[in-house]
Amino acid sequence: MDITDTFDFSDTNSVHTTKNYRSGYVAIIGRPNVGKSTLLNFILGQHLSITSKKPQTTRHRLLGIKTTSSAQAVYIDTPGLHQNQKGAIHRYMNREAITTLQDVDVIVFVVDRLKITPEDEYAMELLEKCTQPIILAVNKVDKIKNKELLLPFMDELSQRLKFAHVLPISATKGNNIEELEKHIESHLHLSAAFFPEEQITDKSDRFLAAELIREKIMRLLGQEVPYAVAVEVEAFEEESEIIKISAIIWVERANQKGIIIGHKGQQLKEIGKQARLSMEHLYAKKVFVKLWVKVKDGWSDDERALKSLGYSDEFQS
């Protein structure tokens, strides 16, 4: 059963329609590994968008819906903006992030502490063309040793780009996240909620299962192999007390298959175990996971292969 199939969108009793209610779309933008997915997960209060310490963990736009008594903010977690990386998968991820800017009401630009990279510069060049209010969120401030450097850094960025608000935050500790949400809500339009109040995402259970498997691969394996991995859920069977999931882990070369399987299959077993535990927490139900590893040569630079694995440019707005 898909999350998006659970609710009847014609049931207006389940959505807020009061005169002062606000709703809108919010893009979370920034270079890879600045904490965009961690921020979304903290705001939603659950692990919806996958995270790891490796950059470019996020590959798809993901809607995370936060509904309160006064507003519904539809957050869009985007792949990290990056430059000078070849291959169809990287072009896809940049398109996912850039096209999101056209369809939102508020933009949250996330940077990592006191460091501005060429990819941050690229993001700011794109943001200069946007007319929506932009909120600068300087993330991971809990890790800044010399806090006296923070205010001059925020002032410097404010001179370069006109921000509606500038906030130091910690997406892991929750510092200033409530204040950030208040600023976001102030820029949403007066409108009834777009989604039923129980709905938290636009993605299916199959998609979330595939992403959780990929998250465990990103966290458990070395630097190179995870980027050559895609996950395809072949079967998702939900019964009254258990969900049975069968998935293929696609890699680009035979040696990568051996790395993921590991000695006597131990690595693959650990990936499956950790994915199962996360799924049981997400679905609140027992989960059985069966994984296979197969080779699809050069899938990450093949537009047709990408589409077959769910990397399309469609966006639900």
RAJOLIN-V418602 format. One record per residue. N is the residue number from 1. RES is the residue in one small letter. BURIAL is 1 if it has 24 or more other ideal C-beta (glycine too) atoms within 12 Angstrom, else 0. Layout:
# RAJOLIN-V418602
N/RES/BURIAL  N/RES/BURIAL
This chain:
# RAJOLIN-V418602
1/m/0  2/d/0  3/i/1  4/t/1  5/d/0  6/t/0  7/f/1  8/d/0  9/f/0  10/s/0  11/d/0  12/t/0  13/n/0  14/s/0  15/v/1  16/h/1  17/t/0  18/t/0  19/k/0  20/n/0  21/y/1  22/r/1  23/s/1  24/g/1  25/y/1  26/v/1  27/a/1  28/i/1  29/i/1  30/g/1  31/r/1  32/p/1  33/n/1  34/v/1  35/g/1  36/k/1  37/s/1  38/t/1  39/l/1  40/l/1  41/n/1  42/f/1  43/i/1  44/l/1  45/g/0  46/q/0  47/h/1  48/l/1  49/s/1  50/i/1  51/t/1  52/s/1  53/k/0  54/k/1  55/p/1  56/q/1  57/t/1  58/t/1  59/r/1  60/h/1  61/r/1  62/l/1  63/l/1  64/g/1  65/i/1  66/k/1  67/t/1  68/t/0  69/s/0  70/s/0  71/a/1  72/q/1  73/a/1  74/v/1  75/y/1  76/i/1  77/d/1  78/t/1  79/p/1  80/g/1  81/l/1  82/h/1  83/q/0  84/n/0  85/q/1  86/k/0  87/g/1  88/a/1  89/i/1  90/h/1  91/r/1  92/y/1  93/m/1  94/n/1  95/r/1  96/e/1  97/a/1  98/i/1  99/t/1  100/t/1  101/l/1  102/q/0  103/d/1  104/v/1  105/d/1  106/v/1  107/i/1  108/v/1  109/f/1  110/v/1  111/v/1  112/d/1  113/r/1  114/l/1  115/k/0  116/i/1  117/t/1  118/p/0  119/e/1  120/d/1  121/e/0  122/y/1  123/a/1  124/m/1  125/e/0  126/l/1  127/l/1  128/e/0  129/k/0  130/c/1  131/t/0  132/q/1  133/p/1  134/i/1  135/i/1  136/l/1  137/a/1  138/v/1  139/n/1  140/k/1  141/v/1  142/d/0  143/k/0  144/i/0  145/k/0  146/n/0  147/k/0  148/e/0  149/l/0  150/l/1  151/l/0  152/p/0  153/f/1  154/m/1  155/d/0  156/e/0  157/l/1  158/s/0  159/q/0  160/r/0  161/l/1  162/k/0  163/f/1  164/a/1  165/h/1  166/v/1  167/l/1  168/p/1  169/i/1  170/s/1  171/a/1  172/t/0  173/k/0  174/g/0  175/n/1  176/n/1  177/i/1  178/e/0  179/e/0  180/l/1  181/e/1  182/k/0  183/h/1  184/i/1  185/e/1  186/s/0  187/h/1  188/l/1  189/h/1  190/l/0  191/s/0  192/a/1  193/a/1  194/f/1  195/f/1  196/p/1  197/e/1  198/e/0  199/q/1  200/i/1  201/t/1  202/d/1  203/k/1  204/s/1  205/d/1  206/r/1  207/f/1  208/l/1  209/a/1  210/a/1  211/e/1  212/l/1  213/i/1  214/r/1  215/e/1  216/k/1  217/i/1  218/m/1  219/r/0  220/l/1  221/l/1  222/g/0  223/q/0  224/e/0  225/v/1  226/p/1  227/y/1  228/a/1  229/v/1  230/a/1  231/v/1  232/e/1  233/v/1  234/e/0  235/a/0  236/f/1  237/e/0  238/e/1  239/e/0  240/s/0  241/e/0  242/i/0  243/i/1  244/k/0  245/i/1  246/s/1  247/a/1  248/i/1  249/i/1  250/w/1  251/v/1  252/e/1  253/r/0  254/a/0  255/n/0  256/q/1  257/k/1  258/g/0  259/i/1  260/i/1  261/i/1  262/g/0  263/h/0  264/k/0  265/g/0  266/q/0  267/q/1  268/l/1  269/k/0  270/e/1  271/i/1  272/g/1  273/k/0  274/q/1  275/a/1  276/r/1  277/l/0  278/s/1  279/m/1  280/e/0  281/h/0  282/l/1  283/y/1  284/a/0  285/k/0  286/k/0  287/v/1  288/f/1  289/v/1  290/k/1  291/l/1  292/w/1  293/v/1  294/k/1  295/v/1  296/k/1  297/d/0  298/g/0  299/w/1  300/s/1  301/d/0  302/d/0  303/e/0  304/r/0  305/a/1  306/l/1  307/k/0  308/s/0  309/l/1  310/g/1  311/y/1  312/s/0  313/d/0  314/e/0  315/f/1  316/q/1  317/s/0
